[in-house]
Amino acid sequence: MELRTPLCAWHESHGGKMVPFAGYRMPVQYETGVIAEHRAVRTKAGLFDISHMGEVLFAGPDALANIQNLVTNDCAGMPPGRVRYTPMCCENGGVVDDLVVCRMGEGRYLLVVNAANRRKDVEWMRAHLSGDVKMEDISDRVTQIALQGPAAPEILKKVAAPASIPEKYYTLVEHGTVGGISCIVSRTGYTGELGYEFYTGPKDAQKLWELLLEAGRERGLIPCGLGARDTLRLEAGMPLYGHEMDETVTPFEAGLGFAVKMNKSDFIGKKALEGHESPERVRVGLKVTGRGIAREEQDVYTGGEKIGRTTSGTFCPFLQAACAMALVARNSSAAGTPVEVDVRGRRLPAEIVPLPFYRRA
């Protein structure tokens, strides 16, 4: 049986095309369509229901020590209100999940995990707990909404006081108020645009959703579905668990070395990663130069030799180009390298290009 977010009925009554995703019934798009939603986020603003994401609280004197053991990034020294991106590895160095760690206060942290991995992550974390720490999965008590796009700051200013709006990227205000609604306000996102993510209780979800939509109506804000969320993250070169990384792919292979601190005393997977900071395969961007679209799980060739496989691919609406990401052999990964992607037996010409494909000015 599919789970329903607190906004599910709103989506259904406002033209949302509903599909199963990560165990939830979610809107993949609205009547506007994926391309219009994608372009709205790049030029104006879009609003996403991301309540399917998981939230896990760590509290206690040993909260930080447990998080340091679980994740590859260094979370020591984070001031309250700081957010940090990090992979979480298994013993072989593969990625269990990628997530964000939010420092809420003394001995209190909020970890936000991918929807499809929520229960797996919670079991993994619980199996590796030690010392004086309490871990609690609060996902069912949290609704998460994302406001993304260049108009997001002006829209939020209409309904929130400056004290409730985080100024810097990857920071949050724990006790924020938006239109009288209590919520965590985080300056984060998964679109490549400036934006905010709001965490509030299910009873306030629809009120907050409609408040933001009304505040942004004059600025072109529209509701967006999972389809645009995926094309936006790919266009911005952002990896997705189960595509660019999984338990068989290390953070270094996935291009996430910036979030792996090998100078930490220890973390799960560190021993397996030692000496493999420059792996034999790496994540690259591909821009299709012929006619067609490269999708995921398609073989990549250069000079007749197979060098890897695509992990995600689509037509990028804002760039007006077919792009893909792939894991390929390091010795064939230089930008400018001509390649071919096997699309159902047809070799589609492409070129390796730097990531991200799109970068906000």
C-alpha positions in Angstrom: 0.0 0.0 0.0 1.4 3.4 -1.0 2.0 6.0 1.7 0.5 9.4 1.3 2.2 12.7 2.2 0.0 15.3 4.0 -0.2 17.2 0.7 -1.3 14.2 -1.4 -5.0 15.2 -1.6 -3.9 18.7 -2.7 -1.8 17.3 -5.5 -4.7 15.1 -6.7 -7.2 17.9 -6.6 -4.9 20.3 -8.5 -3.9 18.2 -11.5 -1.0 16.3 -10.1 -0.1 13.2 -12.1 0.4 10.7 -9.3 2.9 7.9 -9.4 4.4 5.5 -6.9 7.9 6.6 -5.7 9.9 5.3 -2.7 6.7 3.8 -1.2 4.8 7.0 -1.5 2.1 8.3 -3.9 3.8 11.4 -5.4 3.2 13.9 -8.2 5.5 13.4 -11.1 4.2 16.6 -12.8 1.2 18.9 -13.1 -0.8 19.9 -16.1 1.9 22.5 -16.9 4.3 19.6 -17.7 7.9 18.8 -16.8 9.5 21.3 -19.2 7.5 24.3 -18.0 8.1 23.3 -14.4 11.9 22.9 -15.0 12.1 26.3 -16.7 10.1 28.0 -14.0 12.7 26.9 -11.4 15.6 28.2 -13.6 14.0 31.5 -14.3 11.4 32.2 -11.5 10.5 29.6 -8.8 9.0 26.2 -8.2 7.5 24.5 -5.1 8.1 20.9 -4.4 6.6 18.4 -1.9 9.6 16.4 -0.6 7.9 14.9 2.4 8.9 11.5 1.4 12.5 12.2 2.5 13.6 10.8 5.9 14.6 12.6 9.0 16.5 11.1 11.9 17.4 12.8 15.2 20.6 12.1 17.1 20.8 13.5 20.7 23.1 13.0 23.7 26.7 13.4 24.8 27.9 10.9 22.2 25.8 12.1 19.3 28.7 13.7 17.4 31.0 10.7 18.0 28.4 8.4 16.4 27.9 10.7 13.5 31.6 11.0 12.9 31.8 7.2 12.8 28.9 6.9 10.4 29.7 9.5 7.8 32.8 10.4 5.7 32.7 14.1 6.1 34.0 15.9 9.2 31.1 17.2 11.3 33.2 18.3 14.3 33.3 22.0 14.8 30.0 22.7 13.1 28.3 25.6 14.8 24.5 25.4 15.5 22.6 26.1 12.3 25.2 24.6 10.0 24.3 22.0 7.4 26.9 19.6 5.9 26.6 17.2 2.9 28.2 13.8 3.3 28.2 10.2 2.0 27.7 7.3 4.5 29.8 4.3 3.6 29.7 0.5 4.3 32.9 -1.4 5.3 33.9 -2.0 1.6 33.9 1.8 0.9 30.7 1.7 -1.1 28.0 4.2 -0.4 25.1 3.3 1.9 23.5 6.7 1.2 24.3 10.4 0.8 22.7 12.7 3.3 22.9 16.0 5.1 23.8 16.5 8.7 22.2 19.5 10.5 23.7 20.7 13.8 20.7 21.9 15.8 22.4 22.6 19.1 24.5 21.1 21.9 24.5 17.3 21.4 21.5 17.6 18.9 21.7 16.7 15.2 19.2 16.2 12.4 20.2 13.8 9.6 18.1 14.0 6.4 18.3 10.8 4.2 17.0 9.7 0.9 13.4 8.5 0.8 14.1 5.1 -0.8 16.8 4.5 1.8 15.1 5.6 4.9 14.5 2.3 6.6 17.8 0.8 5.4 19.6 3.8 6.7 17.8 3.7 10.1 18.7 0.0 10.5 22.3 0.7 9.5 22.7 3.6 11.9 21.0 1.7 14.8 23.3 -1.3 14.2 26.4 0.9 14.7 25.3 3.0 17.7 27.5 3.2 20.8 27.7 5.2 24.0 25.3 7.7 25.4 23.1 8.6 22.4 19.5 8.5 21.4 18.5 8.0 17.8 14.9 8.6 16.6 13.3 8.3 13.2 10.9 11.2 13.1 10.1 11.0 9.3 6.4 10.4 9.8 6.1 13.6 12.0 7.8 15.9 9.4 6.6 17.4 6.2 9.3 18.8 4.0 8.6 21.5 1.3 11.2 23.0 -1.1 11.0 26.5 -2.6 13.6 26.7 -5.4 14.6 29.3 -7.9 16.0 32.8 -8.4 12.8 34.4 -7.1 12.8 32.3 -3.9 14.4 35.0 -1.6 11.9 37.7 -2.6 9.0 35.3 -2.2 10.1 34.2 1.3 10.7 37.8 2.4 6.9 38.4 1.9 5.9 35.9 4.5 8.9 35.6 6.9 10.9 38.0 9.0 14.7 38.3 8.4 15.4 36.4 11.6 13.7 33.3 10.1 15.6 33.4 6.8 19.1 31.8 6.7 21.6 34.1 5.0 24.2 31.6 3.9 24.1 28.5 1.8 24.0 25.3 3.9 22.7 27.0 7.0 19.4 26.8 8.8 17.2 28.6 11.3 15.8 26.0 13.7 13.0 28.0 15.2 11.7 29.8 12.1 8.3 31.3 11.5 6.7 31.5 8.0 3.4 33.2 7.9 2.8 32.4 11.6 3.7 28.7 11.0 6.6 27.3 13.0 9.2 25.5 10.9 12.8 24.8 10.3 14.0 26.9 7.4 17.1 25.6 5.6 19.0 27.3 2.7 19.5 24.1 0.8 18.1 22.3 -2.3 18.6 19.8 -5.0 18.1 21.9 -8.2 21.2 23.9 -8.7 19.3 27.1 -7.8 19.1 29.3 -4.8 16.3 28.1 -2.6 15.0 26.9 0.8 13.7 23.8 2.4 11.0 23.9 5.1 10.4 21.3 7.8 7.1 21.5 9.6 4.4 19.3 11.2 1.9 17.5 9.0 -1.0 19.5 10.4 0.6 22.7 9.0 1.7 21.3 5.7 -1.1 22.4 3.4 -1.3 25.8 5.1 2.4 26.4 4.5 2.2 25.1 0.9 -0.7 27.4 0.0 0.8 30.3 1.8 4.0 30.0 -0.2 2.1 29.5 -3.5 0.1 32.7 -2.9 3.1 34.7 -1.9 4.9 33.7 -5.1 2.0 33.9 -7.5 3.1 37.3 -8.9 6.7 36.1 -9.3 5.7 33.1 -11.4 5.9 30.4 -8.7 4.2 27.1 -9.6 4.0 23.6 -8.0 6.5 21.1 -9.5 6.7 17.4 -9.5 9.4 14.7 -9.3 10.0 14.8 -13.1 11.4 18.4 -12.9 13.2 17.7 -9.7 15.1 14.9 -11.6 15.9 16.9 -14.7 17.0 19.9 -12.6 19.4 17.9 -10.5 20.9 16.2 -13.5 21.3 19.4 -15.4 23.1 20.7 -12.3 25.4 17.6 -12.2 24.0 16.4 -8.9 24.3 12.7 -8.2 21.4 10.5 -7.2 21.6 7.5 -5.0 20.9 4.3 -7.0 22.3 5.9 -10.1 25.6 7.7 -9.7 26.3 5.8 -6.4 25.4 2.8 -4.5 27.1 0.2 -2.3 29.3 -0.9 -5.2 30.5 2.7 -6.0 32.9 4.6 -3.7 32.5 8.4 -3.0 35.8 8.9 -4.9 34.4 7.2 -8.0 31.2 9.2 -7.7 33.2 12.5 -7.6 32.4 13.2 -3.9 35.9 13.2 -2.6 35.4 16.8 -1.3 33.1 15.2 1.3 35.5 12.5 2.4 37.9 13.6 5.1 40.6 10.9 5.2 42.3 12.8 8.0 39.5 12.0 10.4 40.6 9.5 13.1 38.2 6.8 11.7 34.8 6.2 10.0 33.1 3.1 8.6 34.8 2.4 5.3 37.9 4.4 5.8 40.3 1.4 5.7 38.8 0.3 2.4 39.1 3.7 0.9 42.7 4.3 1.9 44.9 4.3 -1.2 42.0 4.6 -3.5 41.6 8.3 -3.6 42.3 8.3 -7.3 40.1 5.4 -8.5 40.3 3.7 -11.9 36.8 4.8 -12.8 35.3 8.3 -12.3 32.0 10.1 -12.8 31.9 12.3 -15.9 29.4 14.4 -17.8 28.4 13.5 -21.4 26.9 15.9 -23.9 25.2 14.2 -26.8 26.5 15.6 -30.1 24.2 13.5 -32.4 20.5 13.1 -32.6 19.0 11.2 -29.7 19.0 11.0 -25.9 21.3 8.8 -23.7 19.5 7.2 -20.8 20.8 5.3 -17.7 22.5 1.9 -17.9 23.9 2.3 -21.5 27.4 1.3 -22.5 29.9 4.0 -23.4 32.7 3.5 -26.0 35.6 5.3 -27.3 37.7 4.1 -30.2 35.6 0.9 -30.3 36.6 0.1 -26.7 34.0 0.0 -23.9 35.0 2.4 -21.2 32.0 2.5 -18.9 28.3 3.0 -18.5 25.8 5.8 -18.2 24.2 6.3 -14.8 21.6 9.0 -15.6 20.5 10.7 -18.8 17.8 13.0 -20.2 17.1 16.0 -22.3 17.9 19.1 -20.3 15.1 21.7 -20.9 17.0 24.8 -19.9 20.2 24.0 -21.8 18.3 22.6 -24.7 20.7 19.6 -24.9 20.8 15.9 -24.2 23.1 15.2 -21.3 24.1 12.2 -19.3 26.4 11.2 -16.4 28.5 8.1 -16.6 31.1 6.1 -14.7 34.1 5.6 -17.1 37.7 4.6 -17.0 39.9 7.3 -15.6 42.3 7.1 -18.6 39.5 7.9 -20.9 37.8 10.6 -18.8 39.4 13.8 -20.1 37.0 16.6 -21.1 36.8 16.8 -24.9 37.1 13.0 -25.4 34.7 11.9 -28.2 32.6 8.9 -27.1 29.7 6.8 -28.3 26.7 5.6 -26.2 25.0 2.4 -27.2 21.3 3.3 -27.4 19.5 0.0 -28.2 22.1 -1.1 -30.6 22.7 2.4 -32.2 25.9 4.2 -31.4 25.0 7.8 -30.4 27.9 10.3 -30.6 28.7 12.3 -27.5 31.6 14.2 -25.9 32.9 14.2 -22.3 32.4 17.6 -20.8 33.0 19.1 -17.3 30.4 18.9 -14.6 28.1 20.5 -13.8 26.4 21.0 -17.1 24.5 24.1 -15.7 25.9 26.5 -13.0 23.8 29.3 -11.5 25.3 32.7 -12.4 
